[in-house]
Amino acid sequence: MSTDTPAITTLTLDSTVADAIAVLAEAGGHHVVVEAHGRPVGVVGVDELEAHQHQPGGATHHLREVIEWQCVLLPPDTDTQLTLATYRQAAWDHLLHRRPRPAR
């Protein structure tokens, strides 16, 4: 039995939309995991990348600006207050850096 699961494609927060589209085209993938300091911080898909690529200057936007899903890493034994604070900080970070998706 063989598996056709593609390798996970990872790039950094400072990689550009153009970088991600090129890497995904070469790998045949649909999503890229965005990392910071070797840890996943988000995921962005090819549809989102292509939407940004077609706006003026969009190909040079950094992945930190176009992440679709935030990854929040917490140990399983994290208490409720720390969990809420961590999610709240991730939400603010996302809002502060995110560019709105261009209209199609």
N, C-alpha and C positions, 0 to 999 in steps of 0.2 A: 504494500500500500504506500503510495507516494503522496506527499502533501505539496500543494501548489501555493503555499502561503509565501507571499513575497517578504523579502527582508524588510525590517523596519528602517525607514529612512529618517535620519535625525540631522538637524541643523541647529545653529545657535540663534539667540535673540537678535544678533546683529547681521545675520544673513539677510539678503534681500529677497523680495518677491521673485525677481528674475532668477536668482540662484535656486530658489525652491522649485520653480517651474521646470528649470533645466534638469535638476536632480530627479524630480518625479518623472519627467518624460523619459529619462535614461533608464530609470529603475522600473518603469511601468506601474508606478504607484498612484494612489489617489489622495493620500494624507501624509503629512510630515510631522514628526514629533519634534517640538522645539525644546532645546535644552539650555540650561544655564549651569555652569560649574559641574557638568556631567550628570545633572538630574533633570528629568522631564518637568517642564513648566507649562506646556500647552500643546495643542494640536491645531493644525490648520489644513484645510482641504484644498484640492486643486480648483474647485469652483470659486471659492473665496479668493484664492490667489489670482485667478484669471480675471475676476471682477476688478480687482485693484490694479492689475497690470494695464488695463485698458483706460485708466484715467490718467490725466497728465501727471507725469512724474511717478506714477504708481509702481513701475518696475523697480524703482530704487527705494521704495518703502521697506523698512526693516520688519522682520517677522514679529517683533515685539508689538508692532502697530496693527497687525492683522490677525492675531491669534483668535481662533473661534472658540476653543474650549480651554479653560484653565485647568491645570493639574495642581491639586493641593495634596501634598504628601503629609500624612500624620501617622504616628505610631498608633497601633490599635488601642493602646491603653491611655490615650490622651484624654484629659478630663474635658467636660462639656464647655467650660468657659474658654479654655485655650483653643478648642476646636472652633468655636464661634469667632474668636478673635482672629484666628488664622484665615478662616474663610472670608471674614470681613476685609482683612488686609488684601487678600488676593483679589477680591471684587474691586476695591479701590484702585489697586495697581492696574487692573484690566481697564477700568474706566479712564484712568489718567493717560494711558498709553495708546488706547485703541483709536483707530481711524474708523469713521462710519463706512459701512459697505456702500460702494457706489451704486446708484440707481442703474438699472439695466434698460 
